[in-house]
Amino acid sequence: MLYYAVVFLVVALIAAALGFSGIAGTAAGIAKILFVVFLVLFVLSMVFGRRRPSV
């Protein structure tokens, strides 16, 4: 998921450099959403993935 966030960020940067502001804004918005989802899933996996095995 982080890979897709970086891809959309690169697309947004290239589109902004070429003057496509609508596409750049949309791609940047998608990149932000994907990055936030990645962070939430990462934190949840750190919290719930550290359980001790039951004895």
Rosetta blueprint (number, residue, H / E / L):
1 M L
2 L H
3 Y H
4 Y H
5 A H
6 V H
7 V H
8 F H
9 L H
10 V H
11 V H
12 A H
13 L H
14 I H
15 A H
16 A H
17 A H
18 L H
19 G L
20 F L
21 S H
22 G H
23 I H
24 A H
25 G H
26 T H
27 A H
28 A H
29 G H
30 I H
31 A H
32 K H
33 I H
34 L H
35 F H
36 V H
37 V H
38 F H
39 L H
40 V H
41 L H
42 F H
43 V H
44 L H
45 S H
46 M H
47 V H
48 F H
49 G L
50 R L
51 R L
52 R L
53 P L
54 S L
55 V L
